[in-house]
C-alpha cells in the first residue's frame, strides 16, 4: 500500500482517513484522527510506547489531586503525546485537577507544528472526560520555553496553562487558583 486513501461515501475524497490503515487503535491513540490524506503509512509515528532501547524521557507521579511529571533529556512531540495519553487513560484522570509538567531537566524539546497540532487534538479529546485541569509547565531553558510558547500560541488547548519556574511557583499558582478544592458535577 503506497499512500493512504481518503474515503467519503465509497469515493476517494479528502474527508477522513481510516484509522485501521494507519495503526492498531487498540492502544487508544488519536494520531489516526489527525493525519492528512497525502501521508504514507511508513512516515507516520508508531503507535504505542517506545521500544525498550529508547525509553520514554519522562516519569509520572500521581498526587492526591493531580499529576507531577518530570521530563528529562531530549523530549520529542511523540513523547509528549505518549505522556498525555498515559495520564488521560488512567482512571484517576476524571477527578484530577492539575498537571505539573517539570521540564527543568529537559535539554531539548522542539516538536514540529504537526506534532503540536496532534497533541492539541489529544488534549481536546481528553477534555471531554475532564475539562477542569490546570497545567503548570516548569521550564528553565529558553529553547524548551519557546517550544511550549509555540504550543500555547496555537490557542487550541482546552486547559488553562502557565509557564513558571521553579516547581514551588507552579504549586503556589495551583494552590492560589483554588482550582484543586473545587468540584464540579459533569452534566
C-alpha positions in Angstrom: 0.0 0.0 0.0 1.7 3.2 -1.1 -0.2 6.2 0.2 -3.3 6.5 2.3 -6.6 6.9 0.7 -9.4 9.1 2.0 -12.9 7.9 1.6 -16.2 9.7 1.5 -19.2 7.6 0.8 -17.1 5.0 -1.0 -15.5 7.5 -3.3 -12.0 8.9 -2.9 -12.2 12.3 -1.3 -10.5 14.5 1.2 -12.5 13.8 4.3 -11.3 11.1 6.6 -8.5 8.5 6.9 -9.5 5.1 8.1 -7.7 4.5 11.4 -7.2 0.8 10.8 -5.0 1.7 7.8 -2.6 3.6 10.0 -2.1 1.8 13.2 -3.6 -0.6 15.8 -6.1 1.7 17.5 -6.3 -0.7 20.5 -3.8 1.4 22.3 -6.2 4.3 22.2 -4.1 6.7 20.1 -5.8 9.6 18.4 -3.0 10.0 15.9 -5.1 8.4 13.2 -7.7 11.1 13.5 -5.3 13.9 12.7 -3.5 12.6 9.7 -3.6 14.3 6.3 -4.7 12.1 3.4 -1.4 12.6 1.5 0.6 11.0 4.3 2.0 7.5 3.8 1.8 4.7 6.4 5.6 4.4 6.7 6.0 8.1 7.5 3.6 8.0 10.4 4.7 7.8 14.0 4.4 4.4 15.5 1.5 3.8 17.9 2.2 2.6 21.4 5.2 3.0 23.6 8.9 3.5 22.7 10.9 0.4 22.1 13.0 -0.8 25.2 16.3 0.5 23.8 14.6 4.0 23.7 12.9 4.6 27.0 10.4 7.5 27.3 12.1 10.6 28.8 9.6 11.3 31.5 8.3 10.0 34.8 4.8 10.3 36.1 3.8 10.6 39.8 0.2 10.8 40.8 -0.6 13.1 43.7 -3.9 13.4 45.6 -5.4 16.0 43.2 -3.2 15.8 40.2 -0.1 14.7 38.4 3.6 15.7 38.7 5.6 14.7 35.6 9.3 15.1 35.2 10.7 15.4 31.7 14.4 14.9 31.1 16.9 14.8 28.2 15.7 15.2 24.6 11.9 15.2 24.5 10.0 14.8 21.3 6.5 15.7 20.3 5.7 12.0 20.2 7.0 11.7 23.8 4.6 14.4 24.9 1.7 12.7 23.1 2.5 9.4 24.8 2.6 11.2 28.2 -0.7 12.8 27.6 -2.3 9.5 26.6 -0.8 7.7 29.6 -2.2 10.3 32.0 -5.6 10.5 30.3 -6.1 6.7 30.2 -5.7 6.4 33.9 -8.9 6.0 35.9 -7.8 8.9 38.2 -7.8 11.3 35.3 -11.5 12.0 35.7 -11.0 13.5 39.1 -7.6 15.2 38.9 -7.3 19.0 38.8 -3.8 19.8 37.8 -0.7 18.7 35.8 2.7 19.9 36.7 5.0 19.3 33.8 8.5 19.8 35.0 10.8 20.4 32.0 13.7 21.7 34.2 15.8 18.6 33.2 14.8 18.6 29.6 17.7 19.6 27.4 15.7 19.8 24.2 12.1 20.0 23.1 11.5 21.0 19.5 8.3 19.5 18.2 7.1 20.4 14.7 3.8 22.1 14.0 2.2 18.9 13.0 3.2 17.3 16.3 1.8 20.3 18.3 -1.5 20.0 16.4 -1.7 16.3 17.1 -1.0 16.9 20.8 -3.7 19.6 20.8 -6.2 17.1 19.3 -5.4 14.6 22.0 -5.9 17.2 24.7 -9.2 18.3 23.2 -10.4 14.7 23.3 -9.3 14.4 26.9 -11.3 17.5 27.8 -14.5 15.5 27.1 -13.6 13.4 30.1 -12.2 16.1 32.3 -12.2 19.8 31.2 -11.2 21.2 34.6 -7.5 20.9 34.7 -4.8 23.5 35.3 -1.4 22.9 33.5 1.7 24.3 35.0 4.9 23.9 32.9 8.2 24.3 34.8 10.9 25.5 32.4 14.5 26.6 32.8 15.8 26.5 29.2 14.9 29.1 26.6 14.6 26.5 23.8 12.1 24.5 25.8 10.2 27.6 26.8 10.0 28.7 23.1 8.5 25.3 22.1 5.9 25.5 24.8 5.0 29.0 23.9 4.5 27.9 20.3 2.2 25.2 21.6 0.2 27.7 23.7 0.1 30.2 20.9 -2.0 27.8 18.8 -4.9 28.7 21.1 -6.5 25.3 20.8 -5.6 23.7 24.2 -8.8 23.3 26.3 -6.9 23.8 29.5 -5.7 26.9 31.4 -1.9 26.8 31.3 1.1 28.8 32.6 4.8 28.6 32.2 6.6 29.0 35.5 9.9 28.3 37.3 10.7 26.7 39.8 8.3 23.9 40.8 7.4 25.8 44.0 6.0 28.6 41.9 3.9 26.1 39.9 2.5 24.6 43.1 1.8 28.1 44.5 -0.1 29.1 41.3 -2.2 26.0 41.5 -2.9 26.5 45.2 -3.8 30.1 44.8 -6.2 29.3 41.9 -8.5 27.4 44.3 -9.0 25.0 41.5 -8.0 21.9 43.4 -10.7 22.4 46.1 -13.4 23.0 43.5 -15.5 20.0 42.5 -17.9 20.2 39.6 -20.6 17.9 38.5 -20.4 16.5 35.0 -23.6 17.1 33.1 
